[in-house]
Amino acid sequence: MIQRVQIRQKHLIHGDYNLGNIVEMNGKYTIIDWTNGQYGDPRYDMAWSFFLITIYNGEKYGEFYQAELRAVNSSMPDEEPAFEALAWLRWVLLSRGGDVPGDSEVMRRVLNIAAQNPYLHANLL
């Protein structure tokens, strides 16, 4: 999969960009928790945040968020499934250590993403 996309490690990325790492105060937003900050590919941050919104908030919110990401970044569509697969695999590895919440609805969404992604198979769970 990594051979199919050209990963660009030229930008500072968050490494764990998600809604839980955004805080608001007096109408101003700040991204917090830069523990995983590194030079990397911003498409990974986009895929990770989209994946988390989809599995924890639902497909409707994930689709809305993904459409907004596509509107501001046109360089990802062809490689989107590969980055989504990387995010999925990261979540699966974290879930094996028990570090992520995952009720039956979350697991249904995780399996649904695997079923729709050409790089993934549900048996990897």
Secondary structure, DSSP 4 states (H G I P E B T S, - for coil): -TTTS-----EEE-SS-SGGGEEEETTEEEE---TT-EEE-HHHHHHHHHHHHHHHH-HHHHHHHHHHHHHH-TT-GGGHHHHHHHHHHHHHHHHHTT-S---HHHHHHHHHHHHH-TT--GGG-
